[in-house]
Amino acid sequence: MKDYRIVNLELNHPSVRDMPARIEKELRQARGHQIRVLKFIHGYGSTGRGGKLRPAVRQVLDRVCAAGQIVCYVPGERFSIFDTDTQRALQTCAELRRDPDLERHNNGVTFVLLSVH
């Protein structure tokens, strides 16, 4: 069983409007497969000023986190061994230690720690 899955949310150039349903679908599927950590690739915006997808994704994650549907999420720019939530994710899923974005401060990705029942 794999504890960790990467989901490219940028595929097919989705609209911001579609993000809540897409993220909730991915979270449901991950729970069904007992995935412990999801890595969402959402990009940071091609203009260099930031796009609309990243804040939309994180807004949805704020909501599902507040509702207790996920343990926490770690923005890629905080994905560091010195970050408390990253440490929790690494303890839950050792496979994350090999992720190429660890210590890269990549604001185009977000890691989601799911609770396993």
GUBAGU-317578 format. One line per field, with one value per residue: residue number from 1; residue in one letter; x, y, z of N, C-alpha, C in turn. Coordinates in steps of 0.02 Angstrom, whole numbers. Atoms other than C-alpha are relative to their C-alpha. Example, Ala and Ser with C-alpha at 12.3 -4.5 7.8 and 13.67 -1.06 7.14 Angstrom:
GUBAGU-317578
n (1  2)
res (A  S)
nx (45  -42)
ny (-59  -59)
nz (0  -3)
cax (615  684)
cay (-225  -53)
caz (390  357)
cx (45  -39)
cy (60  55)
cz (0  37)
***
This chain:
GUBAGU-317578
n (1  2  3  4  5  6  7  8  9  10  11  12  13  14  15  16  17  18  19  20  21  22  23  24  25  26  27  28  29  30  31  32  33  34  35  36  37  38  39  40  41  42  43  44  45  46  47  48  49  50  51  52  53  54  55  56  57  58  59  60  61  62  63  64  65  66  67  68  69  70  71  72  73  74  75  76  77  78  79  80  81  82  83  84  85  86  87  88  89  90  91  92  93  94  95  96  97  98  99  100  101  102  103  104  105  106  107  108  109  110  111  112  113  114  115  116  117)
res (M  K  D  Y  R  I  V  N  L  E  L  N  H  P  S  V  R  D  M  P  A  R  I  E  K  E  L  R  Q  A  R  G  H  Q  I  R  V  L  K  F  I  H  G  Y  G  S  T  G  R  G  G  K  L  R  P  A  V  R  Q  V  L  D  R  V  C  A  A  G  Q  I  V  C  Y  V  P  G  E  R  F  S  I  F  D  T  D  T  Q  R  A  L  Q  T  C  A  E  L  R  R  D  P  D  L  E  R  H  N  N  G  V  T  F  V  L  L  S  V  H)
nx (42  -37  24  -12  20  -8  57  -14  62  -7  16  60  14  66  20  0  68  3  -48  28  24  -57  -40  39  -1  -66  -4  42  -34  -60  23  22  -60  -41  -58  -11  -22  9  -38  35  -38  47  -36  -2  19  -50  -20  -50  34  45  61  62  11  -31  41  64  -13  -13  63  38  -34  16  69  5  -40  41  55  -28  -3  -71  -39  -30  -33  -65  -19  -67  -52  -16  -15  -68  -7  5  71  36  47  -40  -24  56  10  -56  9  56  -17  -72  -12  -6  -70  -32  34  -48  16  -21  -50  -5  43  38  68  45  27  26  5  59  -4  67  5  13  44)
ny (-59  -63  -50  -67  -6  -66  -18  -61  -38  -45  38  -22  -71  -5  -66  -8  19  73  24  32  68  42  15  45  66  30  18  61  57  15  34  67  41  -7  -43  -43  -66  -20  -58  -34  -45  -51  -55  -63  -53  -9  -70  -15  -37  46  14  5  69  14  -25  36  65  -8  -22  62  39  -33  19  71  8  -27  48  62  52  16  -17  -65  -2  -35  -33  20  -47  17  72  1  41  -44  -19  48  41  44  53  47  37  46  55  40  29  -4  -8  -72  -22  3  -46  -49  -68  -10  -53  -39  -59  -3  -22  29  63  1  68  7  57  26  44  70  30)
nz (0  5  -48  26  70  31  42  38  8  58  60  38  -14  -33  -24  -72  -20  -6  -50  -60  15  19  -60  -42  33  -12  -71  -9  31  -41  -61  21  13  -60  13  -58  21  70  24  54  42  24  31  -37  45  54  5  -51  -54  -34  37  -38  -22  -65  -56  -1  -31  -72  -32  -11  -52  -63  -18  -20  -62  -54  -9  -27  52  8  -59  15  64  -2  63  22  -23  -70  -3  -26  -61  -57  -7  -43  39  42  -43  -10  63  8  -47  25  65  8  71  13  -8  66  46  24  -22  -70  -7  61  -8  63  -14  50  -25  -69  -27  -43  -45  -13  -58  19  -51)
cax (0  65  52  82  8  45  -102  -71  -214  -147  -186  -312  -305  -448  -547  -538  -725  -695  -563  -673  -758  -595  -502  -644  -650  -462  -475  -618  -521  -363  -458  -535  -361  -291  -169  -92  -18  -70  45  -54  37  -52  84  120  63  149  160  279  155  57  -92  -270  -260  -140  -242  -402  -328  -267  -433  -520  -389  -416  -601  -580  -446  -561  -697  -579  -576  -386  -252  -160  -80  95  124  275  367  360  401  557  621  613  424  312  178  310  383  210  193  367  327  167  244  431  421  406  588  632  516  618  527  589  690  657  527  420  263  188  145  49  57  -100  -92  -247  -308  -312  -453)
cay (0  171  309  455  514  659  747  873  998  1099  961  1015  1196  1187  1338  1405  1374  1186  1174  1141  991  925  937  856  715  687  687  558  446  460  412  264  203  242  370  471  617  703  818  941  1021  1185  1298  1473  1572  1595  1783  1772  1874  1722  1639  1610  1422  1416  1533  1442  1274  1338  1422  1254  1170  1302  1259  1069  1085  1193  1062  926  834  840  849  996  1055  1117  1248  1201  1357  1290  1108  1098  984  1136  1159  1075  1019  951  852  777  730  652  549  489  452  415  413  603  617  576  707  824  977  950  1105  1183  1312  1276  1380  1284  1133  1096  939  877  764  657  571  382  294)
caz (0  -47  84  -33  -197  -314  -397  -536  -520  -667  -793  -926  -866  -741  -686  -510  -499  -517  -380  -228  -308  -380  -214  -117  -245  -227  -37  -42  -160  -54  103  11  -36  137  67  208  112  -50  -145  -248  -393  -431  -495  -438  -589  -756  -737  -590  -486  -434  -514  -458  -437  -289  -176  -228  -180  -13  24  0  110  245  244  249  384  491  466  529  362  353  487  408  249  213  78  -26  29  209  164  272  409  523  500  630  507  389  533  567  383  379  534  452  283  276  85  91  142  -39  -114  -225  -155  24  69  -103  -45  -199  -188  -335  -227  -67  41  129  282  295  451  438  527)
cx (45  -31  -6  -18  8  -58  17  -66  2  -20  -65  -22  -68  -16  2  -67  -6  42  -32  -23  57  40  -39  -3  67  8  -41  36  61  -19  -20  58  50  67  7  19  -14  46  -38  49  -50  34  -3  -19  54  25  56  -30  -46  -64  -59  -11  28  -42  -68  7  9  -61  -45  31  -9  -68  -4  41  -41  -58  24  5  71  36  29  23  62  12  72  56  18  22  74  1  -6  -72  -37  -48  36  27  -55  -11  56  -5  -55  19  75  20  9  71  37  -33  49  -15  18  58  8  -43  -40  -72  -51  -30  -26  -8  -58  8  -71  0  -19  -40  6)
cy (62  52  70  2  72  11  66  36  46  -34  25  71  11  72  0  -24  -75  -28  -32  -72  -47  -21  -48  -70  -35  -22  -63  -61  -20  -37  -72  -47  3  36  47  71  9  58  29  45  49  58  63  59  14  71  18  40  -45  -8  -4  -70  -14  28  -35  -68  7  25  -61  -40  32  -22  -73  -14  24  -47  -67  -56  -20  20  70  -1  42  32  -19  45  -11  -73  -9  -42  42  22  -55  -44  -46  -58  -52  -42  -51  -59  -47  -38  10  11  74  26  1  48  55  72  13  49  43  64  14  21  -23  -66  9  -72  -2  -63  -20  -42  -69  -31  -75)
cz (0  46  -29  -74  -24  -47  -35  -14  -60  -66  -31  16  33  21  77  28  13  56  61  -12  -16  62  46  -29  14  73  14  -27  42  64  -15  -12  58  -13  60  -18  -75  -14  -58  -38  -30  -34  42  -44  -51  -7  48  58  40  -40  46  29  70  58  4  34  75  38  14  57  69  26  23  63  60  16  27  -50  -19  64  -7  -72  6  -68  -18  24  73  7  17  63  63  14  38  -39  -49  40  13  -63  -10  48  -24  -63  -14  -73  -19  5  -67  -50  -22  23  73  0  -64  1  -63  14  -53  21  71  21  50  42  19  64  -24  57  0)
***
